[in-house]
Amino acid sequence: MKDSIVIDMKYADYDLIDGTPSVERHHIFGGPNRKNADDDGLWVPLTYAHHQGNMGVHNNKEMKVLMHIIGQLAYELELLSTGEAKTKEEAKEMFRRRYGKSFL
């Protein structure tokens, strides 16, 4: 799995939400896009409570939507910073083609 492009790897052992240690890696995009998320570094560290608990991303629509937005923004910024995309619109279209839709 590629290093996360969402967070600085020096913080990969701490929950993205509250900084608590003892985390699990959450793939921001799952299902048929899980491999793409692995390849693109679209994962975040979350505690069990924020990952699979009652208010966690797998059980809370708002958390899931927020993660999708964060993931898309990170991907588009990565494309722009590496020069793979020249404009924000091009980066958004590249994301849409790879992940099937825009979350913004």
N, C-alpha and C positions, 0 to 999 in steps of 0.2 A: 504494500500500500504506500502510495506517495505521501510525503509530508503534507500537512494541511496548508492550504493557501488562505484559509480563513483566519488562522491565528498564528502568532509567532511560536515556533516549536518549543521555545524555552518555557512556555505556559501550557504545553500539551498534557501535563499531569494534573491540571486544575480545571475545575468546572467552568465552562464559559459563562454561566449565569451568575454564580456567587463565589467562585474561586476556591471552592472546597476541593481537597485532594481526593484520591480514590475514584477515578473516573472510568467510564466506558467510552469507546469511540462510536459516535453516532454518524452514520452516513446520511448526509443531508437529502440525497435523492436515493430512493430504494427501488425495489422491483426491477424492471428492465433497465433502469438507469444506475443501478448499484455499481456495476463495473465501471461505467463512465465516472461516477463519483470517486471510486478508488483511483482510477487513472488520473483524474484531474485534481486530486487532493481536496475534495469537497467533503470533509468530515470535521466534526467538532468534539471536544471532550465534554462529557456530561456525567454527573453522578447518576446513580440508578434512579433516584427520585425525579430528576429532570429528564431522564431518558425514557424510563418505562413505568414510572410511578403514576399515580392518579392524575397529576398535573403535568406529567412528562410529555415530551414531544410525540410519543406514540399514542397517547391517549387524550391529547388536547389539541383541537383544531387550530387555535390561535398560535400555539407554540410551533406547530408544524408549518403554518403559513409564514411565520416569522423566520424560521430556519430556511425555507425555500427562498425568501427574499434575500436573506444574508448570503446564501449560496450563490444565487444568480449575480448579485453585486460583486462578490469576490471573484467569480469566474470572469465577468466582464472586465473588471479592473486588471486582472492577470493578463487577459488578451491585449488590453491597451498598453500595459507596461512592458510587455515583451515585443510589441509591435506587430503581433499577429492580426490585430484589428487596428484600423486607422481612425475610426470614429466610434462614438458611443452607439450610434445606430447600427453600425456594422457589427460591433461586439454583441449587441442585443440579438441581432439576427443570427449570429453564429451560435449563441446560446440556445435560441429557439430551435434551430436545426438539430443541435446535439441532444437537447433534453425534451423536445416535443412541444413546448409552449413557454411563454414568458410568465413569470410570477410577479412582474412589476406593473 
